Amino acid sequence: MSDETDYSAAFYQRHAHRYAEVTDAFLQSHYTDSTHPALRSDHDKTGRLEELIAPGSKGLDAGCGPGARDVYDYWSRGYDIVGVDALEESIEVTRMLHPEIADRVSVADLREPLPFKDDSFDFVLSNSVIQHIDTESTFDVTVPEMARVLRRGGVLQFMFKVGSGVETVFDKDYGDDRSFRLYDPDEIIERLAGLNVEVIPVDGEKLGGVILFTDPKPMRHCLIYLRRTS
């Protein structure tokens, strides 16, 4: 494993319960300096995805994290969603907090092929996940696997930290340093285009295109909605 992957795993093992608290309280889910005025928080992000998918659609949260907030949220609103995470601690915390979705979350390392058939999902979430994965694994395995399991016409919600190399910041909500792998949006888009997954353009005031914003840490992010074309 790369250094940032090792570090990220250790962080989540130490702070799994606290991570669930932070996400459930939306403590780091409000944004500033967005290049699209309609994106101010995670609620806006979720609302846009729901506009792009049909009610009851089948989805995957690839990297659901401790507590699996998004899996629980979409499941509560009638979506047939499952979540995977690389760490057993994440799944244990989720099953403790949300026993209703215990059978919907499981351990899977996104640096390896996903345990799902081709064209399994109408939508896939990847929110701040590749920041914990080395570049080679991201482009050789993680991104192609997300495209593989997405059905034709399906939607990928992809969010990641922007830049180059690895950046370390102090996160006040955990009282701990955190290290993140940064990515170039143009390279992500190019790789996905080669897998027949294309950016959904801006539609009036609705979220679309390449959206940049800053989170409370603060760190710069990119959010893209994409659709598999074939």
C-alpha positions in Angstrom: 0.0 0.0 0.0 1.1 3.6 -0.5 1.9 5.9 2.4 -1.3 7.9 2.1 -3.4 4.7 1.9 -1.7 3.3 5.1 -2.3 6.7 6.8 -5.9 6.9 5.8 -6.7 3.4 7.0 -5.1 4.2 10.4 -7.0 7.4 10.7 -10.4 5.7 10.1 -9.5 2.9 12.5 -8.8 5.5 15.2 -11.8 7.7 14.4 -14.5 5.5 13.0 -17.1 6.4 15.6 -16.2 10.1 15.4 -16.4 10.1 11.6 -20.0 8.8 11.8 -20.8 11.6 14.2 -19.3 14.2 12.0 -21.0 13.1 8.8 -24.4 12.5 10.5 -24.2 16.1 11.9 -23.1 17.5 8.5 -20.2 19.3 10.2 -18.1 19.2 7.1 -20.8 19.3 4.5 -21.2 23.0 3.9 -19.2 24.6 1.2 -17.8 28.0 0.1 -16.3 29.5 -3.0 -18.3 27.3 -5.3 -18.0 27.8 -9.0 -21.7 26.9 -9.3 -24.1 29.0 -7.1 -26.5 26.1 -6.6 -23.9 24.1 -4.6 -23.7 25.1 -1.0 -23.9 21.8 0.9 -24.3 18.1 0.6 -28.0 18.5 0.5 -27.7 20.3 -2.8 -25.4 17.5 -4.1 -28.0 14.9 -3.1 -30.9 16.8 -4.5 -29.3 17.1 -7.9 -28.5 13.3 -8.1 -32.2 12.6 -7.3 -33.2 14.8 -10.3 -31.0 12.6 -12.5 -32.2 9.2 -11.4 -35.6 7.5 -11.2 -37.3 6.8 -7.9 -36.3 3.4 -6.5 -33.2 3.2 -8.6 -30.5 0.7 -7.7 -27.3 2.3 -6.4 -23.8 1.8 -5.0 -21.9 3.9 -2.5 -18.3 3.1 -3.3 -16.5 4.0 -0.1 -19.5 4.5 2.2 -17.4 5.2 5.3 -18.2 4.6 9.0 -22.0 5.1 9.5 -22.7 4.9 5.8 -24.8 8.1 6.0 -25.6 8.2 2.3 -26.6 4.5 2.1 -29.0 5.0 5.0 -30.3 8.3 3.6 -31.0 6.9 0.1 -32.4 3.7 1.5 -34.8 5.6 3.8 -36.1 7.4 0.7 -36.8 4.2 -1.2 -33.7 3.6 -3.2 -32.2 0.1 -3.6 -28.7 1.1 -2.5 -25.8 -0.9 -1.1 -22.4 0.4 0.2 -18.9 -1.0 0.4 -15.9 0.2 2.3 -12.3 -1.1 2.7 -12.3 -1.2 6.5 -14.1 -3.7 8.7 -14.3 -0.9 11.3 -16.4 1.2 9.0 -18.9 -1.6 8.4 -19.0 -2.5 12.1 -19.9 1.1 13.1 -22.5 1.2 10.4 -24.2 -2.0 11.5 -24.2 -0.8 15.1 -25.8 2.6 14.2 -28.1 1.5 11.5 -29.0 -2.2 11.9 -31.8 -1.7 9.3 -29.2 -1.6 6.6 -26.8 -4.2 8.1 -27.2 -6.5 5.0 -26.6 -3.6 2.6 -23.0 -2.8 3.6 -19.9 -4.9 3.2 -16.2 -4.8 3.1 -14.6 -4.3 -0.4 -11.2 -2.7 -1.2 -11.7 -0.3 -4.1 -8.1 -1.0 -5.3 -9.4 -4.4 -6.3 -12.3 -5.5 -8.7 -15.7 -4.8 -7.2 -17.8 -7.9 -6.3 -20.7 -7.0 -8.6 -21.6 -8.0 -12.2 -21.4 -5.7 -15.1 -24.2 -3.1 -15.5 -25.4 -3.7 -11.9 -26.3 -0.2 -10.9 -28.4 2.8 -12.0 -26.2 5.2 -10.0 -22.8 5.1 -8.3 -21.6 7.5 -5.6 -17.9 8.2 -5.1 -17.6 11.0 -2.6 -14.1 11.9 -1.3 -12.8 8.3 -1.8 -10.0 8.3 -4.3 -8.2 10.8 -2.0 -7.3 7.7 0.0 -6.1 5.6 -3.0 -2.8 5.7 -4.8 -2.9 7.1 -8.4 -2.0 3.9 -10.1 -4.9 1.9 -8.4 -7.3 4.8 -9.0 -6.8 4.8 -12.8 -6.1 1.1 -13.3 -8.8 -0.3 -11.1 -11.1 2.0 -9.2 -12.3 4.2 -12.0 -12.7 1.4 -14.6 -14.6 -0.7 -12.0 -17.1 2.1 -11.3 -17.7 2.5 -15.0 -18.1 -1.3 -15.4 -20.8 -1.7 -12.8 -22.8 1.3 -14.0 -25.6 0.6 -16.4 -25.9 2.4 -19.8 -27.6 5.7 -19.0 -26.6 5.4 -15.3 -25.2 8.3 -13.4 -21.9 8.6 -11.5 -21.6 11.3 -8.8 -17.8 11.8 -8.4 -16.2 14.1 -5.8 -12.5 14.4 -5.0 -9.9 16.8 -3.7 -8.1 18.9 -6.3 -4.4 19.5 -6.9 -1.3 17.4 -7.3 0.6 15.1 -5.0 -0.4 14.6 -1.4 -1.4 17.3 1.1 -1.6 17.1 4.9 -3.9 19.3 6.9 -5.0 19.5 10.6 -8.7 18.6 10.9 -10.2 20.3 13.9 -13.2 18.0 14.1 -10.9 15.1 14.9 -7.9 16.9 16.5 -5.7 15.1 14.1 -3.6 15.5 10.9 -5.0 14.0 7.7 -3.2 13.3 4.4 -5.0 13.2 1.1 -4.1 12.3 -2.5 -5.0 15.2 -4.9 -6.3 14.8 -8.4 -6.5 16.8 -11.6 -10.2 17.1 -12.8 -9.2 17.1 -16.5 -7.3 13.8 -16.0 -10.3 12.2 -14.2 -12.7 13.4 -17.0 -10.4 12.1 -19.7 -10.0 8.7 -18.1 -13.8 8.4 -17.6 -14.5 9.5 -21.2 -12.3 6.6 -22.4 -14.7 4.4 -20.5 -17.8 5.9 -22.2 -18.7 7.9 -19.1 -19.2 11.6 -19.9 -19.8 14.8 -18.0 -23.4 15.9 -17.6 -23.4 19.6 -18.7 -24.8 22.5 -16.8 -28.6 22.7 -17.3 -29.8 26.2 -16.5 -29.5 26.7 -12.7 -29.1 23.0 -12.1 -25.8 21.5 -11.1 -23.7 20.2 -13.9 -20.3 20.5 -15.6 -17.2 20.7 -13.5 -17.9 22.3 -10.1 -15.1 23.4 -7.8 -15.6 24.4 -4.1 -13.9 24.6 -0.8 -14.8 22.5 2.3 -14.4 23.6 6.0 -10.9 22.2 6.5 -10.4 24.1 4.1 -9.5 22.1 1.0 -10.4 22.5 -2.6 -12.7 19.9 -4.2 -14.3 19.0 -7.5 -17.8 17.6 -8.0 -18.8 16.1 -11.3 -22.0 14.3 -12.4 -21.4 11.9 -15.3 -23.5 9.5 -17.4 -22.5 6.2 -19.0 -23.3 6.6 -22.7 -22.7 3.0 -23.9 
